[in-house]
């Protein structure tokens, strides 16, 4: 069962333009129709991966939380074609 949480983001014009551009770029790479929501999830997955691979999160509890969240995101990936 897929559960969803609805969030409202307040973005500046520049941030909104960046998200729109990210979605457009992902559509071109994935050759499929992807939304700004898909782009945001792809960015979240990339951010979690960068925290794991490129940075040393000093707090072990936070590091574990990041790892688990990224692994669960990938295990239940409904937007797989949006991955970066």
C-alpha positions in Angstrom: 0.0 0.0 0.0 1.3 3.4 -1.0 0.8 6.1 1.7 1.4 9.7 0.9 1.9 12.8 3.0 0.9 16.1 1.5 3.4 18.9 1.9 3.2 22.5 0.9 6.5 24.1 -0.2 6.9 27.8 -0.4 9.6 28.5 -2.9 11.1 31.7 -4.2 10.8 32.4 -7.9 14.4 31.3 -8.4 13.9 28.0 -6.4 10.7 27.3 -8.4 12.5 27.9 -11.6 15.3 25.6 -10.5 12.8 22.8 -9.7 11.0 23.3 -13.0 14.4 23.1 -14.8 15.3 20.0 -12.9 12.1 18.3 -13.9 12.7 19.3 -17.5 16.2 17.9 -17.4 15.0 14.6 -15.8 12.3 14.3 -18.5 14.9 14.6 -21.1 17.3 12.1 -19.5 14.6 9.6 -18.5 12.6 10.0 -21.7 9.4 9.9 -19.8 7.0 12.5 -18.3 8.1 13.5 -14.9 6.6 16.1 -12.6 8.2 18.6 -10.3 7.2 16.2 -7.5 9.3 13.5 -9.1 12.2 15.9 -9.5 11.9 16.9 -5.8 12.0 13.2 -4.8 15.1 12.6 -7.1 16.8 15.6 -5.4 16.0 14.2 -2.0 17.4 10.8 -2.9 20.6 12.5 -4.3 21.0 14.6 -1.1 20.7 11.5 1.1 23.2 9.7 -1.1 25.7 12.6 -0.9 25.4 12.7 2.8 26.3 9.0 2.9 29.0 8.9 0.2 30.6 12.3 0.3 30.3 13.6 3.8 30.9 12.2 7.3 27.8 12.9 9.3 29.3 13.2 12.8 26.3 12.1 14.8 25.9 8.3 14.6 22.2 8.5 15.2 21.7 11.1 12.4 24.0 9.1 10.1 21.9 5.9 10.7 18.7 7.9 10.1 20.1 9.2 6.7 21.1 5.7 5.7 17.8 4.0 6.6 15.8 6.8 5.0 17.8 6.5 1.7 17.5 2.7 1.7 13.8 2.8 2.4 13.3 5.4 -0.3 15.1 3.2 -2.8 13.3 0.0 -1.6 9.9 1.6 -2.2 10.9 3.6 -5.2 7.8 4.6 -7.2 9.6 7.3 -9.1 12.6 5.2 -10.2 12.9 6.8 -13.6 13.6 10.1 -11.9 16.7 9.0 -10.1 19.8 11.2 -10.6 
